[in-house]
Amino acid sequence: DNYWCPQSGEAFECFESDPNAKFCLNSGKTSVVICSKCRKKYEFCRNGLKVSKRPDYDCGAGWESTPCTGDNSAVPAVF
């Protein structure tokens, strides 16, 4: 995926089409499980995280069962 990212202080715009989708994201140094396509875009823009090509290795076996919470799915209104 590749996204247009807003500048700091600009509105973070994203139409959420799948709030329950789960993704294992990785930057080479960090791995995290997040929920929602908008959170995936946010993590790409803010932290350079991309969808892992080896999710079971990067996020651990059973990563798909990670519960969706505000901590791993919420996005700010302003970037």
Order of alpha helices (4+ residues) and beta strands (2+ residues): beta-beta-alpha-beta-alpha-alpha
